[in-house]
Amino acid sequence: MDKSELLKLKKTACNVRLWTIEGVFNAKSGHPGGSLSAADIMTYLYFNEMKVDPENPKDPKRDRFVLSKGHCCPALYAVLALKGFFPTEEIKSLRHIGAMLQGHPDMKHTPGIDMSSGSLGQGISAACGMALSAKLSGDDYRVYAMLGDGECEEGQVWEAAMFASHYKLDNLTVIVDFNGLQIDGTVADVAGLADLDKKFESFGFEVIQIDGHDFEQIEESINKAKSVKNKPTAIIAATVKGKGVSYMENQVGWHGKAPNADEYKTATEELKAQLKALEA
Amino acid sequence: MAESKKIATRESFGIALCELAKEHDDIVVLDADLAAATKTEIFKKAYPDRFFDCGIAEGNMIGVAAGLAAAGKVPFAASFAMFATGRAYEQVRNSVGYPHLNVKIAGSHAGISVGEDGATHQCCEDIALMRTIPGMVILNPADHYEMIEAVKAAYAYNGPVYIRLGRLAIESFNDPDNYSFEIGKGITLEEGDDVTVIATGLVVNESLKAVRALKEKGISARLINLHTIKPIDKEIIIKAAKETGRIITVEEHNIIGGLGEAVAAVTAESYPVPVNRIGVEDIFGHSGPAVGLLSEFGLDAAGIEKKIIEILNNK
């Protein structure tokens, strides 16, 4: 990608992070850490890759995105709002009574959400079903499923991985947001999950490892996945939980906690400064 | 009247899928390594391109079905009732029920009539589990003809449906030339004034025999076939409560959470009358031939008749 495109993506991702913080702060709850680690990848997919139309969110031919790590929807809501699926103002009522934006993605009520999710391990199976449907109908849309690294402890992820490989779902790209942290501590301490790349490889996936905050690497991996035939691709993206907000970065405590007023102020000031630096 | 050849409702299910698939190319069938038992193999042979074995991974199968439905297909996902509704309960709730996706779940080998496989496979909880999921339709057809029509109705309905299938070959009692199926509408099989028997699934025909035997003994029992457990036919239940003053339910399911409780909830709220539940009395099954087990559990015609007389004598 050229420099202006890269700059544009960085600015959009910065705005996604600002709206993520806005949502979680107004909700007084939610999951900022994993939202911020996944923000760059979601930004790239929706702004540079996926065939989606905010005016026609149910287009049968659209590309699909399943946020299997559904708790990180604050970032997805920010991406969808900035893309034009609904007004950004909606984000301020995230998790409120009567609000459209639920604590976890709700495909019935939120334009742009392709699958309800939140119970870990389930989204990837639904993504397999969508990819299979495209094969059956001869449609050329692609399906993206974003998983957490901790989520890969769920057995269903591997049931789905077997299925995707067995049925040669090369229109499916699984992206693991590998930020290394989960609620009870580091992923390494809680359940191991060693050699995730080898696990996916042995399940029949093409595996690509990238820096999940480097847009050029994201682009390269997404493009490579599109050229892989007869098997699905897993992109394992090394990320920083809480990326972009200094006091949240790499802190387990920011998995599922909203910032207080002072912390909110600090976070927005930091992100606005990053945006200003990009605009300079 | 119906032919006398016995056929299991699982087989009727497989036949119905093929009939539907002739006209509808959006039907996709999934199984979890039990195609030979759930009889989706009938579909697999006829439409191999639209059949997908998910292996022994029921949770993923339900999720794949949800994704297929989200993309516009009409998936029928089959396994044993125990695994489709028990093992995969949470996938059914969150990936199918919550987004109200157009997924049809078929649970075969329901109830104790599984037979020799014993308690681990004799699911007497599936109706209870599925009842708790908002928006889930629950169908429990009683014979071959009813199953054929139920599967067609499930396809025509846009939303999640659970269909209960039996392993045991049973007689068909419905008249195919004079039968219509509507989701949520019970069918009165026998008129009567003294008591109403409401049955569902495999035990409907057994109840029919019991009710006819009771007529010979001077007991006028009404018999209702409630093939749909949810949404439940309140009208037919309340009418029966008003006109007969007493209801006895019969089901091949735990009396906790099944037909009996669903019926009792309707009467308790609208027109309280005594409701007695005949079914599996909160115990696990065990191995043995299906017909012998039905007799042992009091769910054959003789057992049902005996229990009804006991209940009426104790009122």
Interface residues (C-beta under 8 A of the other chain):
Chain A: P60 R64 V66 D106 M107 K108 D114 M115 S116 G118 S119 G121 Q122 G123 I124 S125 A126 A127 C128 G129 M130 A131 L132 S133 A134 L136 S137 G155 Q156 E159 A160 M162 F163 H166 Y167
Chain B: V28 D49 R50 F52 C54 G55 A57 G59 N60 I62 G63 V64 A65 A66 G67 L68 A69 A70 A71 G72 K73 P75 E90 Q91 N94 S95 Y98 P99 H100
